[in-house]
Structures are given as structure tokens and as C-alpha cells.
Amino acid sequence: MAGITHEDIESASLDDVLAAIGEAGARLSAIDASEGAAGNISVLYSWETKADARFSEYWEIPSPVSVPNLAGAWLAVTGSGRRLREVQSSAGANVALIQVLDGGESLGIHASPTRLFQKPTSELNTHLALHSRHAANNGPIHTVIHAQPLHLTFLSHMVECSDTLSMTSHVLRWHPELIYHLRDGVGVVPLLVPGSNALMHATLELSERHHVIVWSRHGAIARVSGSVKGACDLIEYAETGARYEFMNLQCSGKAEPISVEALLSMCKELGVEQTAFPE
């Protein structure tokens, strides 16, 4: 899947960002992580100084969370109720451009006349909070993706996977490369009201230690610096591990997983620094 990478972010344009969001949306849909209008994507970028002329409609709203360190920054954000799989065919219909105003207290919304939404994603508070916490020291692009991967979400309904260490253990134990890509494991937030401040704060706290966080019985959220593709990949890696776990459940637990000891031994031999498991 093409997309913005760490190597080319300095020369990226808004069209590159919109294309990358479209590709990520299509991929998430392809792996059953974005049914219907489920999921949302935001990308913070720092090189623009004015709105793109194609997004000529404008209105302002109070920011759902105070983000003074993002004052003046721009975000491309999917619209509430829009299908991620349709961004690729029409970014204008499905994405808004947002500039953070008034010292982080309000937002200027720029949208295309072809838009098919009334407001940005209902999870905007969490997106803004994550960008505010992590983007400042991580370069000109920072991506947050919320998706609803089928198998990963299913595991969050199980008591055996109801906390961070147990979810991490069940997801990472089926493929030796997963601990390389998910070095800080998979965080777990308990079931909280979607879009709520409680969910935002719980996610923000876990984001200090994890790049992928499961919202119990709801979905997952991933953040990464410098790459829309990279955030999408993290969702896919976690979902792959969850699918292996689901397959084993279907086989009455007959498969033999990789032990934590074996994973730690491989990390030591390959020089992989991980925080997924205590050593």
C-alpha cells in the first residue's frame, strides 16, 4: 500500500495526505476493520498556512478539548457518519480540514461544497488530545486511526483478554514478527461511552506506553508519527495476531503458541528492544 513514509514527509502535499487517508480507509475496509461508517482517521500536518481553495465552506466550533500547543496547526479529519472506504474516491465528500484557533480553544472547519457530513468525527476529542500529547516532538505529520477490527474487538469481549498484559500475550504469541512491530504491546481500555471524555482520558493515559490501544467491545485506536500507512499497519498487525487467536479458539485450543520466554529470547538475540512483556 502506498502512502506517506518517514523518508518523504518533508516533500508531502495535502493531496498526498488525502491520498494516504483514502488508501488507509480502503485497506481497513478490506480487512473488516471498518464496517459501514465505522472508524475515523485524522492526520495533523504543519506546513500549511492557509486553507486549500477546494475546501471553501467554513464555520467555527469550540474545540472539544483545549490544545494550546496545537494553535495554528492543521488536521485532515474524516467526517462523522462517513465510510472510510469512500474517501479514496472522493476526499471532498468525506474529509474536513481543521485549523486550531484561539490558542487551542476553537476550531476552524474547512469543507468542500461536495461534503456529505455535518461535522467531523464524533471521536474528535480523543484525536485532538492524542495529537496534542504526542505530535509536538514527532515531526510534521502525526496520524491517529480508530478502527473496529473484527477479531481484535471480539477478543476484548473475553475475560481472558480484559487487561493490557493478557491482551498483549494472546495477540503476540502467534507470530515471531508481531513483537517486532508491536514492541510496546497492546493497551486495553475498559468499556466506556464512545466519544466521551472518560474514554479520551483513559486512552491518553495508556498512549504514554502503547501505540495501539483496544477500546473494549468497541474497537482499537493507533497513533504513529510520520506515516498514515504506519498507523494502518499497526491496526493490521494487531488484528492478524487476534485472528490467529480466534482460529485457535475455533480449533478448541489445539495449536501451540509461542511462549513469552521464547519471544523474549528472540528479542534478545535480534537486539529488539520491547516493553510488551516485563523481563
C-alpha positions as a Markdown table, in Angstrom:
| # | Residue | x | y | z |
|---|---|---|---|---|
| 1 | Met | 0.0 | 0.0 | 0.0 |
| 2 | Ala | 1.4 | 3.4 | -1.0 |
| 3 | Gly | 1.5 | 6.2 | 1.5 |
| 4 | Ile | 3.5 | 8.9 | 3.2 |
| 5 | Thr | 6.6 | 7.5 | 4.8 |
| 6 | His | 9.3 | 8.8 | 7.1 |
| 7 | Glu | 11.5 | 9.4 | 4.1 |
| 8 | Asp | 9.2 | 11.6 | 2.1 |
| 9 | Ile | 7.3 | 13.6 | 4.6 |
| 10 | Glu | 9.3 | 16.8 | 4.0 |
| 11 | Ser | 8.0 | 17.0 | 0.5 |
| 12 | Ala | 4.4 | 15.8 | 1.1 |
| 13 | Ser | 1.5 | 17.8 | 0.0 |
| 14 | Leu | -2.1 | 18.0 | 1.1 |
| 15 | Asp | -3.0 | 15.8 | -1.9 |
| 16 | Asp | -0.5 | 13.2 | -0.5 |
| 17 | Val | -2.2 | 13.3 | 2.9 |
| 18 | Leu | -5.7 | 12.9 | 1.4 |
| 19 | Ala | -4.5 | 10.1 | -0.8 |
| 20 | Ala | -2.9 | 8.3 | 2.1 |
| 21 | Ile | -6.1 | 8.6 | 4.2 |
| 22 | Gly | -8.0 | 7.1 | 1.2 |
| 23 | Glu | -5.6 | 4.2 | 0.9 |
| 24 | Ala | -5.7 | 3.5 | 4.7 |
| 25 | Gly | -9.5 | 3.7 | 4.6 |
| 26 | Ala | -9.7 | 1.2 | 1.8 |
| 27 | Arg | -7.3 | -1.2 | 3.5 |
| 28 | Leu | -9.1 | -1.0 | 6.8 |
| 29 | Ser | -12.4 | -1.9 | 5.0 |
| 30 | Ala | -10.6 | -4.8 | 3.2 |
| 31 | Ile | -9.6 | -6.4 | 6.5 |
| 32 | Asp | -13.1 | -6.0 | 8.0 |
| 33 | Ala | -11.9 | -3.2 | 10.4 |
| 34 | Ser | -14.4 | -0.6 | 9.2 |
| 35 | Glu | -17.9 | -1.8 | 8.6 |
| 36 | Gly | -20.4 | 0.7 | 7.3 |
| 37 | Ala | -19.5 | 4.2 | 8.7 |
| 38 | Ala | -17.3 | 2.7 | 11.5 |
| 39 | Gly | -13.9 | 4.2 | 12.1 |
| 40 | Asn | -12.2 | 7.6 | 11.7 |
| 41 | Ile | -8.8 | 9.0 | 10.7 |
| 42 | Ser | -7.1 | 12.2 | 11.4 |
| 43 | Val | -3.7 | 13.5 | 10.2 |
| 44 | Leu | -2.0 | 16.5 | 11.8 |
| 45 | Tyr | 0.3 | 18.4 | 9.4 |
| 46 | Ser | 2.3 | 21.5 | 9.9 |
| 47 | Trp | 3.3 | 23.0 | 6.6 |
| 48 | Glu | 0.1 | 24.8 | 5.5 |
| 49 | Thr | -0.5 | 28.5 | 6.2 |
| 50 | Lys | -3.9 | 28.9 | 4.5 |
| 51 | Ala | -6.9 | 26.7 | 3.6 |
| 52 | Asp | -7.0 | 24.8 | 0.3 |
| 53 | Ala | -9.4 | 26.5 | -2.1 |
| 54 | Arg | -11.2 | 23.3 | -2.8 |
| 55 | Phe | -12.5 | 23.4 | 0.8 |
| 56 | Ser | -14.3 | 26.6 | 0.5 |
| 57 | Glu | -17.1 | 26.2 | 3.1 |
| 58 | Tyr | -16.2 | 27.5 | 6.5 |
| 59 | Trp | -17.5 | 27.5 | 10.1 |
| 60 | Glu | -16.1 | 27.5 | 13.6 |
| 61 | Ile | -16.8 | 25.4 | 16.6 |
| 62 | Pro | -15.5 | 25.3 | 20.2 |
| 63 | Ser | -12.7 | 22.7 | 20.5 |
| 64 | Pro | -13.9 | 19.7 | 22.4 |
| 65 | Val | -10.6 | 19.8 | 24.3 |
| 66 | Ser | -8.1 | 22.6 | 24.9 |
| 67 | Val | -5.0 | 22.1 | 22.8 |
| 68 | Pro | -2.9 | 25.3 | 23.1 |
| 69 | Asn | 0.3 | 23.7 | 21.8 |
| 70 | Leu | -1.5 | 22.9 | 18.5 |
| 71 | Ala | -2.5 | 26.5 | 17.9 |
| 72 | Gly | -2.3 | 27.2 | 14.2 |
| 73 | Ala | -1.9 | 23.6 | 13.2 |
| 74 | Trp | -3.9 | 21.9 | 10.6 |
| 75 | Leu | -5.6 | 18.5 | 10.6 |
| 76 | Ala | -7.3 | 16.5 | 7.9 |
| 77 | Val | -10.2 | 14.6 | 9.6 |
| 78 | Thr | -12.8 | 12.2 | 8.3 |
| 79 | Gly | -16.4 | 13.3 | 8.7 |
| 80 | Ser | -18.9 | 11.9 | 11.1 |
| 81 | Gly | -21.0 | 9.1 | 9.6 |
| 82 | Arg | -18.8 | 8.7 | 6.5 |
| 83 | Arg | -17.5 | 5.5 | 5.2 |
| 84 | Leu | -13.7 | 5.2 | 5.2 |
| 85 | Arg | -13.8 | 3.1 | 2.1 |
| 86 | Glu | -15.2 | 6.0 | 0.1 |
| 87 | Val | -12.5 | 8.6 | 1.0 |
| 88 | Gln | -10.4 | 7.2 | -1.8 |
| 89 | Ser | -12.9 | 8.0 | -4.5 |
| 90 | Ser | -13.9 | 11.4 | -3.0 |
| 91 | Ala | -11.9 | 13.1 | -0.3 |
| 92 | Gly | -14.0 | 16.3 | -0.6 |
| 93 | Ala | -17.2 | 14.4 | 0.3 |
| 94 | Asn | -15.7 | 12.7 | 3.3 |
| 95 | Val | -12.9 | 14.8 | 4.8 |
| 96 | Ala | -12.7 | 18.2 | 6.5 |
| 97 | Leu | -9.7 | 20.4 | 7.0 |
| 98 | Ile | -9.4 | 21.8 | 10.5 |
| 99 | Gln | -7.3 | 24.6 | 11.8 |
| 100 | Val | -6.8 | 25.0 | 15.5 |
| 101 | Leu | -7.6 | 28.6 | 16.5 |
| 102 | Asp | -7.7 | 31.0 | 19.5 |
| 103 | Gly | -4.8 | 29.4 | 21.4 |
| 104 | Gly | -6.3 | 25.9 | 21.1 |
| 105 | Glu | -9.8 | 26.8 | 22.3 |
| 106 | Ser | -11.7 | 26.7 | 19.0 |
| 107 | Leu | -11.5 | 25.1 | 15.6 |
| 108 | Gly | -12.0 | 26.5 | 12.1 |
| 109 | Ile | -13.7 | 23.9 | 9.9 |
| 110 | His | -13.0 | 24.0 | 6.1 |
| 111 | Ala | -15.1 | 21.7 | 4.0 |
| 112 | Ser | -15.8 | 21.1 | 0.3 |
| 113 | Pro | -19.1 | 22.1 | -1.1 |
| 114 | Thr | -19.5 | 18.4 | -2.0 |
| 115 | Arg | -19.3 | 17.3 | 1.6 |
| 116 | Leu | -21.7 | 14.6 | 2.8 |
| 117 | Phe | -21.3 | 15.2 | 6.5 |
| 118 | Gln | -22.4 | 17.8 | 9.0 |
| 119 | Lys | -19.5 | 17.7 | 11.4 |
| 120 | Pro | -16.1 | 16.0 | 11.9 |
| 121 | Thr | -15.8 | 12.6 | 13.6 |
| 122 | Ser | -17.6 | 12.2 | 17.0 |
| 123 | Glu | -14.2 | 10.9 | 18.4 |
| 124 | Leu | -12.6 | 14.3 | 17.6 |
| 125 | Asn | -11.8 | 14.9 | 21.3 |
| 126 | Thr | -9.6 | 11.8 | 21.5 |
| 127 | His | -7.9 | 12.6 | 18.2 |
| 128 | Leu | -7.0 | 16.1 | 19.3 |
| 129 | Ala | -5.8 | 15.0 | 22.7 |
| 130 | Leu | -3.5 | 12.4 | 21.2 |
| 131 | His | -2.1 | 14.8 | 18.6 |
| 132 | Ser | -1.6 | 17.4 | 21.4 |
| 133 | Arg | 0.2 | 14.9 | 23.6 |
| 134 | His | 2.5 | 13.3 | 21.0 |
| 135 | Ala | 2.8 | 15.4 | 17.8 |
| 136 | Ala | 4.9 | 18.3 | 19.1 |
| 137 | Asn | 8.1 | 16.3 | 19.3 |
| 138 | Asn | 7.4 | 13.9 | 16.4 |
| 139 | Gly | 7.8 | 15.8 | 13.2 |
| 140 | Pro | 5.5 | 17.4 | 10.7 |
| 141 | Ile | 2.9 | 14.6 | 10.4 |
| 142 | His | 1.1 | 12.7 | 13.1 |
| 143 | Thr | -1.7 | 10.2 | 12.4 |
| 144 | Val | -4.5 | 8.8 | 14.6 |
| 145 | Ile | -6.7 | 6.0 | 13.4 |
| 146 | His | -9.7 | 4.5 | 15.1 |
| 147 | Ala | -11.0 | 1.2 | 13.5 |
| 148 | Gln | -13.1 | -1.7 | 14.5 |
| 149 | Pro | -11.1 | -4.8 | 13.6 |
| 150 | Leu | -13.4 | -7.8 | 13.9 |
| 151 | His | -11.2 | -10.3 | 15.7 |
| 152 | Leu | -9.4 | -7.9 | 18.0 |
| 153 | Thr | -12.7 | -6.4 | 19.1 |
| 154 | Phe | -14.0 | -9.9 | 19.7 |
| 155 | Leu | -11.1 | -10.8 | 22.0 |
| 156 | Ser | -11.9 | -7.7 | 24.1 |
| 157 | His | -15.2 | -9.4 | 25.0 |
| 158 | Met | -13.3 | -12.2 | 26.6 |
| 159 | Val | -12.3 | -12.2 | 30.3 |
| 160 | Glu | -9.0 | -13.7 | 29.4 |
| 161 | Cys | -8.1 | -10.6 | 27.3 |
| 162 | Ser | -9.6 | -7.9 | 29.5 |
| 163 | Asp | -6.4 | -6.2 | 30.6 |
| 164 | Thr | -3.3 | -5.0 | 28.8 |
| 165 | Leu | -0.9 | -7.8 | 29.6 |
| 166 | Ser | -3.3 | -10.6 | 28.9 |
| 167 | Met | -4.4 | -9.0 | 25.6 |
| 168 | Thr | -0.8 | -8.5 | 24.6 |
| 169 | Ser | 0.0 | -12.1 | 25.5 |
| 170 | His | -2.8 | -13.5 | 23.4 |
| 171 | Val | -2.2 | -11.3 | 20.4 |
| 172 | Leu | 1.6 | -11.5 | 20.2 |
| 173 | Arg | 2.0 | -15.2 | 20.8 |
| 174 | Trp | 1.2 | -16.5 | 17.3 |
| 175 | His | 3.9 | -14.9 | 15.1 |
| 176 | Pro | 7.5 | -14.0 | 16.0 |
| 177 | Glu | 7.4 | -10.8 | 13.9 |
| 178 | Leu | 4.5 | -9.3 | 15.8 |
| 179 | Ile | 6.6 | -8.4 | 18.8 |
| 180 | Tyr | 8.9 | -6.5 | 16.5 |
| 181 | His | 6.1 | -4.4 | 15.1 |
| 182 | Leu | 4.1 | -4.1 | 18.4 |
| 183 | Arg | 7.1 | -3.7 | 20.7 |
| 184 | Asp | 5.1 | -1.9 | 23.4 |
| 185 | Gly | 2.2 | -4.4 | 23.2 |
| 186 | Val | -1.5 | -3.7 | 23.0 |
| 187 | Gly | -3.1 | -1.5 | 25.7 |
| 188 | Val | -6.6 | -2.1 | 26.8 |
| 189 | Val | -9.2 | 0.5 | 28.0 |
| 190 | Pro | -12.4 | -0.9 | 29.7 |
| 191 | Leu | -15.8 | -0.4 | 28.1 |
| 192 | Leu | -16.5 | 3.4 | 28.2 |
| 193 | Val | -19.0 | 5.5 | 26.4 |
| 194 | Pro | -17.9 | 6.2 | 22.8 |
| 195 | Gly | -16.8 | 9.8 | 22.3 |
| 196 | Ser | -16.8 | 10.5 | 26.0 |
| 197 | Asn | -14.2 | 12.5 | 27.9 |
| 198 | Ala | -13.7 | 9.4 | 30.1 |
| 199 | Leu | -12.7 | 7.4 | 27.0 |
| 200 | Met | -10.4 | 10.2 | 25.9 |
| 201 | His | -8.6 | 10.5 | 29.2 |
| 202 | Ala | -8.2 | 6.7 | 29.6 |
| 203 | Thr | -6.8 | 6.5 | 26.0 |
| 204 | Leu | -4.4 | 9.4 | 26.6 |
| 205 | Glu | -3.0 | 7.8 | 29.7 |
| 206 | Leu | -2.3 | 4.5 | 28.0 |
| 207 | Ser | -0.9 | 6.2 | 25.0 |
| 208 | Glu | 2.2 | 7.1 | 27.0 |
| 209 | Arg | 3.1 | 3.4 | 26.9 |
| 210 | His | 1.3 | 2.0 | 23.8 |
| 211 | His | 0.9 | 2.9 | 20.2 |
| 212 | Val | -2.1 | 0.5 | 19.8 |
| 213 | Ile | -4.9 | 0.6 | 22.3 |
| 214 | Val | -8.1 | -1.6 | 22.3 |
| 215 | Trp | -11.3 | 0.1 | 23.3 |
| 216 | Ser | -13.0 | -2.8 | 24.9 |
| 217 | Arg | -16.0 | -4.1 | 23.0 |
| 218 | His | -15.7 | -1.2 | 20.6 |
| 219 | Gly | -12.6 | -1.3 | 18.5 |
| 220 | Ala | -9.0 | 0.0 | 18.6 |
| 221 | Ile | -7.0 | 3.1 | 18.1 |
| 222 | Ala | -3.5 | 3.6 | 16.8 |
| 223 | Arg | -1.2 | 6.5 | 16.5 |
| 224 | Val | 2.1 | 7.0 | 14.7 |
| 225 | Ser | 4.4 | 9.8 | 13.7 |
| 226 | Gly | 5.2 | 10.4 | 10.1 |
| 227 | Ser | 3.1 | 7.9 | 8.3 |
| 228 | Val | -0.6 | 7.3 | 7.7 |
| 229 | Lys | 0.4 | 3.9 | 6.3 |
| 230 | Gly | 2.2 | 3.1 | 9.5 |
| 231 | Ala | -0.8 | 3.6 | 11.7 |
| 232 | Cys | -2.9 | 1.5 | 9.4 |
| 233 | Asp | -0.2 | -1.2 | 9.6 |
| 234 | Leu | -0.3 | -1.3 | 13.4 |
| 235 | Ile | -4.0 | -2.0 | 13.3 |
| 236 | Glu | -3.4 | -4.7 | 10.8 |
| 237 | Tyr | -0.6 | -6.3 | 12.8 |
| 238 | Ala | -2.8 | -6.4 | 16.0 |
| 239 | Glu | -5.7 | -7.8 | 14.0 |
| 240 | Thr | -3.5 | -10.5 | 12.5 |
| 241 | Gly | -2.5 | -11.7 | 15.9 |
| 242 | Ala | -6.1 | -11.6 | 17.1 |
| 243 | Arg | -7.2 | -13.6 | 14.1 |
| 244 | Tyr | -4.7 | -16.3 | 14.9 |
| 245 | Glu | -6.0 | -16.4 | 18.5 |
| 246 | Phe | -9.6 | -16.7 | 17.1 |
| 247 | Met | -8.6 | -19.5 | 14.8 |
| 248 | Asn | -7.1 | -21.4 | 17.8 |
| 249 | Leu | -10.3 | -20.9 | 19.7 |
| 250 | Gln | -12.2 | -22.4 | 16.8 |
| 251 | Cys | -9.8 | -25.4 | 17.0 |
| 252 | Ser | -10.6 | -25.9 | 20.7 |
| 253 | Gly | -7.2 | -24.5 | 21.6 |
| 254 | Lys | -5.2 | -27.3 | 19.9 |
| 255 | Ala | -2.5 | -25.0 | 18.5 |
| 256 | Glu | 0.7 | -24.5 | 20.5 |
| 257 | Pro | 1.5 | -20.7 | 20.9 |
| 258 | Ile | 5.0 | -19.2 | 21.2 |
| 259 | Ser | 5.9 | -18.8 | 24.8 |
| 260 | Val | 6.7 | -15.4 | 26.3 |
| 261 | Glu | 10.1 | -16.9 | 27.2 |
| 262 | Ala | 10.7 | -17.8 | 23.6 |
| 263 | Leu | 9.7 | -14.3 | 22.4 |
| 264 | Leu | 12.0 | -12.6 | 24.9 |
| 265 | Ser | 14.8 | -14.9 | 23.9 |
| 266 | Met | 14.3 | -14.0 | 20.2 |
| 267 | Cys | 14.2 | -10.3 | 21.1 |
| 268 | Lys | 17.4 | -10.6 | 23.0 |
| 269 | Glu | 19.2 | -12.4 | 20.2 |
| 270 | Leu | 18.0 | -10.0 | 17.5 |
| 271 | Gly | 18.5 | -6.9 | 19.6 |
| 272 | Val | 14.8 | -5.9 | 19.6 |
| 273 | Glu | 14.0 | -3.5 | 22.5 |
| 274 | Gln | 10.5 | -4.3 | 23.7 |
| 275 | Thr | 8.3 | -3.2 | 26.6 |
| 276 | Ala | 5.4 | -5.5 | 25.8 |
| 277 | Phe | 6.4 | -8.0 | 28.5 |
| 278 | Pro | 8.3 | -7.5 | 31.8 |
| 279 | Glu | 11.7 | -9.1 | 31.8 |
